[in-house]
Amino acid sequence: MSKRNLPFILFCLFPILIFSAGHPDFNGSWELVPLKSTTVSFYRTLSVDFSLKGDDLTTTHHWGTRARDRFDDMVQLKTNGQKNNVPLSHQVTPTNIFLGIKNLSTGQRTMTAAWNADGTVLTVQEKLPIICSQGTSEIEAIHTYSLSVPEQLITYTLKRASRKTGPVLTYTLKRAGSRKAYFMRLEDDWAIDGKLPQQAFLISLQGLANAAGPKLYFIYPEKWDFRYTPGFFEFLQNERYYSFTELSAPEQALNTFREQVNGYVVWDKNVRTSLIVAFTVAGLEKAAVVSEEMIPLVEKAGLKPVADFRGQFTGKSDFEIYRWAKDQYWSRCSKEAIVWLGGEYGNIMKPGVADWGIHQKAFFNDLCANQTRPDEYQLTRELLSEMKPFSMVYGWHSYGKDLEEEWVRLTSSYALRVDGLHVLPNMSFSSQVPASYNFKFKNNHQLVPGKTYPPEEKVYIACIQTDGIGMGGWTQPGRGELPYAWEVSMNYIWMAPAMLEYFYSQSTPNDYFIGCLGGPGYVYPKAVPPKYLPKMVDMTSDLMKKLDLNVFEIMDYSEGVMVEGNSDLTPEVVKAFYKGMPDAIGFVNGYVQSHTFTVKDKRALISYDYYLAPECSAEDAAADLEELAAFNKNRPYFLLMHVRQYSNIKRVKSILEKLGPEFEVVPLEIFLKMAGEQPTFMERFREK
């Protein structure tokens, strides 16, 4: 290479320096995020200290932590662009320690440092004489430290003129001591006479530990309803820069978070309901929940009892127990959050949501929502009536006492909104992890502005998988192979923003998100008092805008139960949604088949014409769809299909591939656009 070209090459390699002040947030200690960094050979890790005073900067790179191998490289620099001659006190180049080079024993390196205009990027140019096999040479390098003030992260890159190929050496550094947490793996045993006592203790401890920030995360078993806990765990490490330490035993967990626990509450294994009451006490008293055999564990840690329910509720009904609990604790509990710890009953309890209820200081119960147990029913109404309108009901109804439809009808009648299920995991942790700075929730829109979509004489199918994005087929095979719509639990934008980022960032162009379900949460709008419905819709519209959603799903079984009940919407409810959500391009309705259809301003509301039951064979499902097409003879025919969460996309695809050329699967946006332009369905509302 001609020496005449050397100045030009160096000009390209080294940026023009700007002489300004460094951002004060550089000051302090920063530690490596290994999963987002170039592998550190031999030393294994890196931390950097910055001390900035005017133009004077001291940086110390700490390579390694082991006493015999640790190497500290301290450099004092002027950051005004002048040359700094830095004596060499070592012989290694720590970023490539196994290269056959070493520093001169009496040499020095020349370093020039400067900041960018706002002081968030430090550029250090370095020239370093070295010894190699054939004599001497020189390393010319650029060290760049880029600070993200909102994220409190530094990206450190090292470019050497001699390194022509391979990736740039890159090290991500976070504020020392930040984003450190612990995790545990929970076993798949939720029986009272099995591991439930241990699981309940750990989940109560999680709710207390996370009062000081997101500190304890659980990876739930493979068969847990919400299947994302392992994937989100990886996302927290890779994209939110968390460092986790594993805890393996309850005693270890208690010792780690001992300072967050004020005492313990004992539940009676002979009275299942006593555990539900104990969770209320845990939130109010900062108490760990234990059964009798675990008392030695907590007393060894120096804890004292705050309540002991052994024998206290023997022979008493749930109504009597909850009436006592309400008298005792309700006045101190939140009136904006309440937990129904239902679901499984008898010997099994899966209290995944309990950490969140403890975190919220919520009242826990599994009271009945129908009049087969009149005393419980009246107490249920009493509790709900004392909640603030539009507040949250977390958890799920008891499978042994009432029906989902009865429970949601009752909560909706008090203008409350449900966010289930009882197995909802890690919310005390996830609620405190923000989405990445400047992350935009961007949906995979298919409609091209100004383009027309004239339908052909076909049967158009759109597929929606319901029961929430965190459940079912999202983690199963085939996602992305078909245009597919997914329900989004919109309250996650404040309950678990990073979790929503996890789903949005994983989505393929064929994954399309829709808002749900009936309101800003799970709501039956027909049951909401009319004076509250406009605000319910406004709250829903606001969440839709924040999440870039333009299709909303309604499901209302306030009149009866699925199949036998009347899931059709009244003109008044439909009008409220059209008026309150002017940016929505369309609406969908139902769960199993439903019969409300309309178009207003070319915006269609279409009900499900088909429910893909999990036990239905592919052959039967294909025959069902063909039969529906035979009943609905006009073309185009718009066939909306609900896929239950137990089916994955591979299964759905195998069904659709059995259909003839008359059928076409299209994205939901285009489906609704065509239906709004050329509806072939009859307008229909709830018949009085």
C-alpha positions as MATLAB code, in Angstrom:
seq = 'MSKRNLPFILFCLFPILIFSAGHPDFNGSWELVPLKSTTVSFYRTLSVDFSLKGDDLTTTHHWGTRARDRFDDMVQLKTNGQKNNVPLSHQVTPTNIFLGIKNLSTGQRTMTAAWNADGTVLTVQEKLPIICSQGTSEIEAIHTYSLSVPEQLITYTLKRASRKTGPVLTYTLKRAGSRKAYFMRLEDDWAIDGKLPQQAFLISLQGLANAAGPKLYFIYPEKWDFRYTPGFFEFLQNERYYSFTELSAPEQALNTFREQVNGYVVWDKNVRTSLIVAFTVAGLEKAAVVSEEMIPLVEKAGLKPVADFRGQFTGKSDFEIYRWAKDQYWSRCSKEAIVWLGGEYGNIMKPGVADWGIHQKAFFNDLCANQTRPDEYQLTRELLSEMKPFSMVYGWHSYGKDLEEEWVRLTSSYALRVDGLHVLPNMSFSSQVPASYNFKFKNNHQLVPGKTYPPEEKVYIACIQTDGIGMGGWTQPGRGELPYAWEVSMNYIWMAPAMLEYFYSQSTPNDYFIGCLGGPGYVYPKAVPPKYLPKMVDMTSDLMKKLDLNVFEIMDYSEGVMVEGNSDLTPEVVKAFYKGMPDAIGFVNGYVQSHTFTVKDKRALISYDYYLAPECSAEDAAADLEELAAFNKNRPYFLLMHVRQYSNIKRVKSILEKLGPEFEVVPLEIFLKMAGEQPTFMERFREK';
ca = [
       0.000    0.000    0.000;
       1.310    3.426   -0.867;
       2.336    5.617    2.057;
       0.617    8.484    0.246;
      -2.736    6.863    1.055;
      -2.010    6.457    4.749;
      -3.275    9.886    5.906;
      -6.555    9.312    4.055;
      -6.979    5.891    5.677;
      -6.287    7.271    9.123;
      -8.748   10.116    8.482;
     -11.463    7.519    7.709;
     -10.571    5.399   10.715;
     -10.434    8.181   13.275;
     -13.423   10.554   13.580;
     -13.104   14.283   13.896;
     -12.954   15.100   17.618;
     -15.332   17.528   19.262;
     -14.237   19.243   22.430;
     -17.139   19.444   24.865;
     -17.997   18.309   28.375;
     -18.824   14.747   29.267;
     -22.261   13.783   30.571;
     -22.200   13.436   34.380;
     -24.009   10.094   34.179;
     -20.768    8.518   32.993;
     -19.493    8.778   36.557;
     -19.532    5.611   38.597;
     -19.035    1.910   38.112;
     -20.329   -0.155   35.202;
     -20.434   -3.920   34.847;
     -20.577   -6.270   31.876;
     -23.776   -7.742   30.438;
     -22.218  -11.005   29.190;
     -25.057  -12.081   26.898;
     -24.838   -8.786   24.992;
     -21.054   -8.622   24.788;
     -18.079  -10.121   22.984;
     -16.767  -13.105   24.923;
     -14.049  -12.135   27.385;
     -11.434  -14.864   27.155;
      -9.439  -15.822   30.243;
     -10.620  -12.923   32.410;
     -14.297  -13.865   31.819;
     -15.667  -10.463   32.808;
     -15.099   -6.727   32.662;
     -16.143   -3.717   34.698;
     -15.290   -0.060   34.101;
     -15.076    2.883   36.486;
     -15.398    6.462   35.267;
     -14.450    9.543   37.262;
     -15.075   12.802   35.411;
     -14.114   16.261   36.659;
     -14.182   18.939   33.998;
     -11.678   17.951   31.300;
     -10.058   15.368   33.565;
     -11.190   11.789   33.128;
      -9.997    8.684   34.908;
     -11.046    5.317   33.527;
     -10.260    2.003   35.120;
     -10.959   -1.223   33.261;
     -11.140   -4.171   35.641;
     -10.547   -7.395   33.721;
     -11.508  -10.468   35.727;
     -12.357  -10.922   39.395;
     -10.054  -13.740   40.521;
      -7.214  -12.499   42.717;
      -4.395  -14.197   40.784;
      -5.716  -13.299   37.342;
      -7.316   -9.907   37.816;
      -5.886   -7.078   35.747;
      -6.690   -3.397   36.339;
      -5.931   -0.829   33.646;
      -6.203    2.740   34.964;
      -5.787    5.663   32.571;
      -5.905    9.390   33.320;
      -6.821   11.552   30.354;
      -7.488   15.129   29.357;
     -10.615   15.168   27.192;
      -9.915   18.448   25.435;
      -8.302   16.807   22.430;
      -4.695   17.070   23.578;
      -2.384   14.082   23.392;
      -1.988   12.071   26.579;
       1.162   10.027   27.025;
       0.238    7.084   29.211;
       3.028    4.909   30.671;
       2.636    1.150   30.229;
       2.466   -0.820   33.452;
       1.626   -4.191   31.939;
       2.469   -6.411   29.002;
      -0.940   -7.687   27.899;
      -3.660   -6.556   25.517;
      -6.656   -7.815   27.513;
      -9.175   -7.882   24.659;
      -7.048  -10.432   22.780;
      -4.860  -11.903   25.462;
      -3.857  -14.994   23.477;
      -2.401  -13.120   20.504;
       1.390  -13.444   20.232;
       2.047   -9.826   21.099;
       3.096   -7.878   24.179;
       3.702   -4.309   25.166;
       7.143   -2.737   25.369;
       8.475   -2.922   28.908;
       9.479    0.744   28.922;
       6.988    2.027   26.385;
       4.059    4.357   26.531;
       0.840    4.721   24.596;
      -0.495    7.915   23.093;
      -4.185    8.562   23.696;
      -6.449   11.415   22.589;
      -9.949   11.736   24.076;
     -12.957   13.898   23.228;
     -16.726   13.997   23.698;
     -19.512   14.419   21.200;
     -21.759   17.508   21.357;
     -24.043   16.314   24.181;
     -21.366   14.468   26.114;
     -22.909   11.037   25.724;
     -20.204    9.567   23.464;
     -16.552    9.408   24.436;
     -14.040    8.638   21.671;
     -10.484    7.683   22.607;
      -7.845    7.303   19.897;
      -4.928    5.155   20.923;
      -1.509    4.286   19.509;
       0.291    1.482   21.276;
       3.755    0.100   20.419;
       4.016   -3.679   20.716;
       6.450   -6.545   20.281;
       5.519   -9.396   17.927;
       7.396  -12.385   16.510;
       9.105  -10.417   13.754;
      10.087   -7.411   15.821;
       7.967   -4.380   16.732;
       4.689   -3.009   15.458;
       1.959   -0.623   16.541;
      -1.715   -0.967   17.412;
      -3.914    1.883   16.240;
      -7.327    1.710   17.900;
     -10.483    3.653   18.543;
     -12.295    3.105   21.855;
     -15.876    4.392   21.809;
     -18.101    4.595   24.884;
     -21.733    5.449   24.053;
     -24.019    6.263   26.974;
     -27.781    5.724   26.915;
     -28.957    7.979   29.713;
     -32.552    6.653   29.919;
     -31.451    3.014   29.920;
     -28.320    3.637   32.012;
     -26.239    1.529   29.640;
     -22.852    2.050   28.007;
     -21.909    0.382   24.745;
     -18.124    0.079   24.551;
     -16.681   -0.755   21.132;
     -13.060   -1.298   20.179;
     -11.906   -1.009   16.563;
      -8.303   -1.717   15.595;
      -6.913   -0.725   12.195;
      -5.042   -4.042   12.066;
      -8.203   -6.109   12.559;
      -9.636   -6.303    9.050;
     -12.305   -9.004    9.439;
     -14.681  -10.346   12.040;
     -17.170   -8.506   14.224;
     -16.318   -5.354   16.102;
     -15.377   -6.027   19.713;
     -18.446   -4.807   21.608;
     -19.143   -4.769   25.339;
     -22.456   -3.750   26.871;
     -22.129   -2.293   30.356;
     -24.900   -1.540   32.825;
     -24.785    0.518   35.986;
     -23.070   -1.646   38.613;
     -25.563   -3.330   40.901;
     -28.533   -2.602   38.653;
     -30.880   -5.113   37.045;
     -29.748   -7.905   39.312;
     -32.348  -10.437   40.313;
     -32.882  -14.015   41.399;
     -34.872  -16.803   39.848;
     -36.277  -20.170   40.842;
     -37.787  -23.093   38.959;
     -41.129  -24.199   40.392;
     -42.164  -27.827   40.444;
     -45.362  -29.098   38.849;
     -47.056  -30.190   42.076;
     -49.930  -28.102   43.428;
     -51.603  -30.554   45.813;
     -52.285  -29.659   49.428;
     -50.798  -32.986   50.481;
     -47.922  -32.486   48.020;
     -45.781  -29.438   47.251;
     -48.471  -26.737   47.496;
     -47.254  -25.602   50.961;
     -43.791  -24.957   49.532;
     -45.165  -23.320   46.380;
     -47.493  -21.062   48.367;
     -44.629  -20.021   50.619;
     -42.414  -19.152   47.650;
     -45.135  -17.212   45.809;
     -45.899  -15.217   48.973;
     -42.182  -14.544   49.377;
     -42.062  -13.343   45.767;
     -44.779  -10.782   46.436;
     -42.794   -9.441   49.391;
     -39.371   -9.597   47.749;
     -40.547   -7.584   44.765;
     -41.762   -4.736   46.960;
     -38.177   -3.480   46.725;
     -38.108   -3.753   42.932;
     -38.094   -6.652   40.481;
     -35.965   -9.091   42.459;
     -37.480  -12.596   42.234;
     -38.703  -14.344   39.080;
     -40.164  -17.834   38.714;
     -39.870  -20.158   35.745;
     -43.100  -22.139   35.867;
     -43.494  -25.775   34.777;
     -43.845  -26.681   31.108;
     -47.567  -27.467   31.433;
     -48.445  -24.165   33.116;
     -51.252  -22.347   31.259;
     -49.100  -19.296   30.604;
     -46.213  -20.814   28.681;
     -44.022  -17.769   28.253;
     -42.096  -17.741   31.551;
     -38.936  -19.418   30.123;
     -38.969  -17.295   26.953;
     -39.581  -14.043   28.805;
     -36.785  -14.990   31.205;
     -34.384  -15.118   28.244;
     -35.761  -11.814   26.947;
     -35.094  -10.167   30.309;
     -31.461  -11.208   30.054;
     -30.897  -10.521   26.369;
     -32.933   -7.358   25.847;
     -33.492   -5.850   29.281;
     -29.981   -6.659   30.550;
     -30.897   -8.523   33.714;
     -28.372  -10.683   35.529;
     -29.988  -13.562   37.412;
     -28.738  -15.775   40.216;
     -30.543  -19.069   40.707;
     -32.008  -20.026   44.081;
     -32.596  -23.713   44.640;
     -34.380  -24.080   47.984;
     -36.993  -22.251   50.103;
     -34.513  -21.673   52.915;
     -32.036  -20.064   50.526;
     -34.806  -17.848   49.115;
     -35.923  -16.768   52.591;
     -32.384  -15.943   53.678;
     -31.881  -13.895   50.512;
     -35.007  -11.793   51.079;
     -35.192  -11.877   54.856;
     -35.185   -8.076   55.135;
     -38.414   -7.843   53.135;
     -40.358  -10.120   55.506;
     -41.832   -8.945   58.814;
     -43.351  -12.206   60.028;
     -45.301  -15.283   59.002;
     -48.921  -16.409   58.784;
     -49.893  -20.056   59.275;
     -52.646  -21.656   57.209;
     -54.486  -24.839   58.110;
     -54.013  -27.678   55.599;
     -57.330  -29.132   56.777;
     -59.175  -25.963   55.713;
     -58.203  -25.012   52.172;
     -59.861  -21.579   52.391;
     -57.485  -20.608   55.196;
     -54.675  -20.407   52.620;
     -56.642  -17.887   50.568;
     -57.184  -15.732   53.657;
     -53.486  -16.110   54.520;
     -52.552  -14.455   51.235;
     -54.578  -11.387   52.270;
     -52.646  -11.270   55.543;
     -49.358  -11.663   53.677;
     -49.918   -8.447   51.741;
     -51.080   -6.412   54.702;
     -48.500   -7.622   57.237;
     -45.534   -8.414   54.945;
     -45.792  -11.984   56.123;
     -44.633  -15.216   54.532;
     -47.340  -17.859   54.151;
     -46.499  -21.208   55.769;
     -48.157  -24.448   56.768;
     -47.403  -26.046   60.112;
     -44.403  -28.109   59.029;
     -42.662  -25.012   57.673;
     -42.749  -23.060   60.937;
     -39.222  -24.200   61.976;
     -37.876  -22.825   58.678;
     -39.203  -19.302   59.238;
     -38.450  -19.227   62.961;
     -34.870  -20.218   62.225;
     -34.716  -17.016   60.206;
     -35.971  -15.043   63.210;
     -39.545  -14.460   62.056;
     -42.497  -14.212   64.451;
     -46.141  -15.162   63.752;
     -48.596  -12.425   62.815;
     -51.577  -14.795   62.432;
     -52.190  -18.498   62.976;
     -55.283  -20.072   61.403;
     -54.727  -23.634   62.643;
     -58.040  -24.816   64.044;
     -59.624  -21.382   63.795;
     -61.862  -22.188   60.811;
     -62.576  -25.848   61.501;
     -66.197  -26.676   60.677;
     -66.909  -23.220   59.247;
     -68.306  -22.524   55.786;
     -66.538  -20.378   53.221;
     -69.107  -17.669   53.840;
     -68.328  -17.623   57.560;
     -64.574  -17.574   56.924;
     -64.732  -14.759   54.365;
     -67.199  -12.760   56.459;
     -64.710  -12.942   59.324;
     -61.852  -12.018   56.964;
     -63.784   -9.048   55.594;
     -64.535   -7.781   59.081;
     -60.899   -8.254   60.042;
     -58.974   -7.024   56.981;
     -61.165   -5.386   54.310;
     -60.783   -1.828   55.590;
     -57.010   -2.038   55.027;
     -57.173   -3.640   51.602;
     -57.033   -1.934   48.227;
     -60.349   -0.858   46.740;
     -58.829   -0.768   43.247;
     -57.659   -4.383   43.133;
     -59.249   -7.581   44.395;
     -58.248  -11.210   43.765;
     -60.470  -14.200   43.096;
     -58.168  -17.132   43.834;
     -60.365  -19.692   42.138;
     -59.748  -22.108   39.311;
     -59.018  -25.636   40.519;
     -60.658  -26.687   43.772;
     -60.475  -29.496   46.322;
     -56.958  -30.791   46.906;
     -55.416  -28.583   44.192;
     -54.679  -24.861   44.168;
     -52.611  -22.968   41.603;
     -52.057  -19.519   43.154;
     -49.888  -18.013   40.409;
     -51.503  -14.583   40.749;
     -50.976  -14.429   44.514;
     -47.664  -12.560   44.347;
     -49.431   -9.781   42.433;
     -52.319   -9.650   44.893;
     -49.864   -9.438   47.788;
     -48.001   -6.681   45.957;
     -51.315   -4.807   45.539;
     -52.482   -5.424   49.132;
     -55.603   -7.007   47.699;
     -58.354   -8.945   49.432;
     -58.291  -12.624   48.373;
     -61.356  -14.860   48.074;
     -63.079  -17.444   45.900;
     -66.666  -16.511   46.725;
     -69.579  -17.726   44.633;
     -71.129  -15.519   41.934;
     -74.543  -17.182   41.716;
     -77.421  -17.689   44.127;
     -76.925  -21.412   44.669;
     -74.964  -20.245   47.717;
     -77.019  -17.188   48.700;
     -74.847  -16.116   51.637;
     -71.679  -16.192   49.555;
     -73.427  -14.488   46.666;
     -74.530  -11.595   48.845;
     -71.024  -11.208   50.278;
     -69.633  -11.217   46.735;
     -71.987   -8.382   45.806;
     -71.035   -6.526   48.968;
     -67.331   -6.678   48.160;
     -67.785   -5.681   44.526;
     -70.074   -2.800   45.432;
     -67.378   -1.331   47.669;
     -64.748   -1.342   44.926;
     -64.133    1.827   42.944;
     -65.743    1.718   39.482;
     -63.373    0.607   36.700;
     -61.107   -1.152   39.190;
     -59.425   -4.498   38.548;
     -60.553   -7.981   39.486;
     -57.571  -10.311   39.192;
     -57.539  -14.086   39.181;
     -60.404  -16.348   38.210;
     -63.682  -17.777   39.486;
     -63.803  -21.134   41.267;
     -64.519  -24.025   38.910;
     -66.322  -25.703   41.782;
     -68.788  -22.916   42.598;
     -70.030  -21.049   39.540;
     -69.501  -20.360   35.867;
     -67.237  -17.868   34.145;
     -70.272  -16.244   32.546;
     -71.958  -15.714   35.923;
     -68.833  -14.291   37.492;
     -67.951  -11.818   34.713;
     -71.591  -10.740   34.419;
     -71.534   -9.850   38.109;
     -68.191   -8.025   38.033;
     -69.253   -6.103   34.923;
     -72.504   -5.055   36.578;
     -70.368   -3.072   39.036;
     -68.288   -1.541   36.207;
     -65.262   -3.616   37.179;
     -62.872   -5.311   34.766;
     -61.339   -8.751   35.022;
     -57.759   -9.684   34.229;
     -57.229  -13.436   34.562;
     -56.283  -16.085   35.238;
     -55.537  -17.369   38.728;
     -52.338  -18.812   37.201;
     -51.094  -15.413   35.933;
     -47.368  -15.543   36.836;
     -44.698  -13.112   38.015;
     -46.738   -9.910   37.821;
     -45.103   -8.425   40.920;
     -41.847   -8.684   38.939;
     -43.028   -7.903   35.406;
     -44.995   -4.821   36.430;
     -41.731   -3.110   37.385;
     -39.760   -3.806   34.206;
     -40.364   -1.033   31.659;
     -40.251   -1.516   27.930;
     -37.026   -0.476   26.262;
     -36.509    3.263   25.954;
     -38.261    4.620   22.859;
     -39.742    1.208   22.048;
     -42.831    1.681   19.895;
     -45.644   -0.837   19.982;
     -46.068   -1.375   16.269;
     -48.620   -3.792   14.850;
     -48.137   -5.708   11.596;
     -50.664   -3.801    9.522;
     -51.496   -5.217    6.090;
     -53.762   -2.504    4.705;
     -52.090   -0.105    2.292;
     -53.578    3.417    2.551;
     -55.527    4.327   -0.575;
     -55.488    0.812   -1.979;
     -58.767   -0.911   -2.773;
     -59.414   -4.559   -2.013;
     -62.271   -5.721   -4.239;
     -63.380   -9.177   -3.074;
     -63.781  -12.022   -5.520;
     -66.464  -14.692   -5.510;
     -64.737  -16.641   -2.767;
     -65.097  -17.807    0.798;
     -62.736  -15.635    2.815;
     -61.507  -16.981    6.153;
     -59.811  -15.019    8.917;
     -58.369  -16.816   11.950;
     -58.255  -15.409   15.470;
     -56.721  -17.277   18.378;
     -58.335  -16.179   21.591;
     -57.791  -16.660   25.324;
     -54.840  -14.311   25.400;
     -51.522  -13.995   23.659;
     -49.556  -15.515   26.527;
     -51.397  -18.789   26.257;
     -51.750  -21.407   23.574;
     -50.118  -21.410   20.172;
     -47.770  -18.428   20.400;
     -44.867  -20.637   21.504;
     -45.994  -23.634   19.442;
     -44.953  -24.738   15.932;
     -46.082  -22.913   12.816;
     -46.405  -19.315   13.946;
     -45.836  -17.047   10.964;
     -46.925  -19.578    8.356;
     -50.478  -18.202    8.130;
     -52.110  -14.793    8.512;
     -53.215  -15.015   12.117;
     -54.719  -12.662   14.688;
     -53.917  -12.749   18.398;
     -55.712  -11.261   21.381;
     -53.645   -8.772   23.350;
     -54.258   -8.298   27.066;
     -54.129   -4.538   26.784;
     -53.685   -3.835   30.494;
     -50.229   -5.372   30.211;
     -49.059   -1.995   28.932;
     -48.979   -0.957   32.574;
     -49.040   -4.354   34.283;
     -46.164   -5.838   32.253;
     -44.847   -3.456   29.571;
     -41.638   -5.383   28.872;
     -43.673   -8.550   28.439;
     -45.732   -6.866   25.738;
     -42.485   -5.728   24.138;
     -41.381   -9.379   24.216;
     -44.458  -10.449   22.245;
     -44.399   -7.514   19.839;
     -40.705   -7.946   19.086;
     -41.194  -11.675   18.423;
     -44.031  -11.201   15.977;
     -43.749  -12.104   12.294;
     -45.423  -10.141    9.459;
     -48.286  -12.672    9.630;
     -48.901  -12.057   13.357;
     -51.560   -9.388   13.850;
     -52.672   -8.114   17.239;
     -56.223   -7.172   18.219;
     -57.632   -5.593   21.349;
     -59.857   -7.493   23.734;
     -62.100   -8.385   25.509;
     -65.302   -6.363   25.707;
     -63.570   -3.448   27.407;
     -60.303   -2.352   29.052;
     -60.010   -5.887   30.413;
     -62.514   -8.746   30.363;
     -65.927   -7.058   30.471;
     -69.474   -7.906   29.376;
     -70.622   -4.539   28.010;
     -74.330   -5.455   28.084;
     -74.000   -5.878   31.870;
     -72.172   -2.599   32.459;
     -74.494    0.096   33.813;
     -75.245    2.501   30.927;
     -73.816    5.475   32.806;
     -70.414    3.758   32.939;
     -70.282    2.277   29.445;
     -69.001    5.384   27.578;
     -66.012    5.672   29.902;
     -65.358    1.921   29.576;
     -65.202    2.378   25.815;
     -63.025    5.499   26.103;
     -60.554    3.618   28.309;
     -60.523    0.817   25.759;
     -59.893    3.207   22.890;
     -56.987    4.786   24.739;
     -55.307    1.408   25.270;
     -55.869    0.538   21.613;
     -54.057    3.681   20.481;
     -51.095    3.067   22.769;
     -50.687   -0.453   21.391;
     -51.295    0.391   17.710;
     -54.423   -1.773   17.534;
     -57.305   -1.054   15.169;
     -59.578   -4.095   15.552;
     -61.439   -4.811   18.772;
     -63.051   -8.006   19.999;
     -66.196   -8.181   22.115;
     -67.521  -11.225   23.915;
     -70.625  -10.965   26.058;
     -72.256  -13.913   27.789;
     -74.165  -11.869   30.311;
     -77.361  -13.551   29.101;
     -76.928  -17.227   29.728;
     -73.941  -19.414   28.965;
     -71.939  -20.288   25.858;
     -73.890  -21.983   23.052;
     -77.218  -21.891   24.923;
     -76.867  -18.239   25.943;
     -77.500  -15.102   23.926;
     -74.135  -13.619   22.955;
     -75.591  -11.093   20.538;
     -75.062   -7.402   21.142;
     -77.725   -4.752   21.521;
     -77.869   -1.789   19.128;
     -77.048    0.464   22.087;
     -73.812   -1.409   22.907;
     -72.757   -1.511   19.266;
     -73.444    2.201   18.914;
     -71.292    2.932   21.994;
     -68.298    1.129   20.480;
     -68.649    2.735   17.054;
     -68.954    6.163   18.615;
     -66.216    5.743   21.209;
     -63.692    4.040   18.917;
     -63.668    6.054   15.681;
     -60.176    4.806   14.763;
     -61.166    1.134   14.789;
     -61.430   -0.313   11.281;
     -63.799   -3.021   12.518;
     -65.028   -5.221   15.345;
     -65.407   -8.936   15.975;
     -67.826  -10.578   18.359;
     -68.361  -13.813   20.199;
     -66.475  -16.910   21.286;
     -68.390  -19.826   19.895;
     -70.731  -18.939   17.046;
     -72.608  -15.682   17.411;
     -75.025  -13.723   15.240;
     -74.464   -9.958   15.492;
     -73.514   -8.319   12.175;
     -73.528   -4.743   10.975;
     -71.633   -2.149    8.926;
     -71.341    1.549    9.720;
     -69.228    3.907    7.627;
     -67.783    0.838    5.890;
     -66.550   -0.497    9.220;
     -67.813   -4.017    9.729;
     -68.762   -5.802   12.940;
     -68.653   -9.549   12.298;
     -69.381  -12.404   14.665;
     -67.653  -15.748   14.705;
     -69.225  -18.233   12.341;
     -67.044  -21.105   13.496;
     -65.385  -22.289   16.690;
     -62.509  -24.726   16.193;
     -62.914  -27.080   19.130;
     -59.662  -28.687   20.306;
     -61.103  -32.202   20.165;
     -62.419  -31.865   16.604;
     -60.498  -33.856   13.964;
     -58.982  -32.057   10.988;
     -61.322  -33.905    8.625;
     -64.427  -32.948   10.603;
     -63.304  -29.327   10.895;
     -62.735  -29.061    7.146;
     -66.158  -30.624    6.520;
     -67.720  -28.098    8.918;
     -66.214  -25.171    7.020;
     -67.382  -26.547    3.688;
     -70.880  -27.025    5.092;
     -70.958  -23.424    6.307;
     -70.001  -22.329    2.800;
     -72.909  -24.374    1.441;
     -75.367  -22.678    3.816;
     -74.051  -19.209    2.934;
     -74.384  -19.253   -0.838;
     -73.694  -15.609   -1.662;
     -70.137  -14.741   -2.613;
     -68.067  -13.299   -1.203;
     -68.776  -15.064    2.084;
     -66.848  -13.813    5.109;
     -66.210  -16.664    7.540;
     -64.640  -15.640   10.845;
     -63.040  -18.540   12.729;
     -62.167  -18.663   16.407;
     -59.257  -20.965   17.212;
     -59.154  -22.105   20.835;
     -55.732  -21.814   22.471;
     -55.255  -25.588   22.572;
     -54.624  -25.670   18.796;
     -51.384  -24.589   17.182;
     -51.000  -23.111   13.716;
     -49.670  -26.351   12.244;
     -53.006  -27.958   13.082;
     -55.004  -25.025   11.698;
     -52.954  -25.064    8.512;
     -53.561  -28.782    8.036;
     -57.325  -28.126    8.200;
     -57.311  -25.205    5.793;
     -55.210  -27.121    3.278;
     -58.052  -29.636    2.940;
     -60.371  -26.950    1.558;
     -60.916  -26.320   -2.129;
     -59.742  -23.359   -4.247;
     -62.898  -21.421   -3.440;
     -61.519  -20.800    0.074;
     -58.869  -18.194    0.807;
     -57.257  -17.292    4.134;
     -56.606  -13.554    4.399;
     -55.280  -11.193    7.078;
     -57.994   -9.961    9.431;
     -57.497   -6.324    8.401;
     -58.130   -7.118    4.745;
     -60.997   -9.440    5.700;
     -62.765   -6.609    7.558;
     -61.944   -4.061    4.874;
     -63.535   -6.204    2.160;
     -66.518   -7.019    4.375;
     -67.059   -3.337    5.091;
     -66.950   -2.483    1.389;
     -69.108   -5.357    0.165;
     -71.073   -6.958    3.005;
     -73.069  -10.046    2.148;
     -74.236  -10.768    5.694;
     -77.584   -9.587    7.068;
     -77.565   -6.898    9.740;
     -78.627   -8.449   12.997;
     -78.562   -7.460   16.680;
     -79.814   -9.039   19.866;
     -83.454   -9.960   19.564;
     -85.529   -8.699   22.446;
];
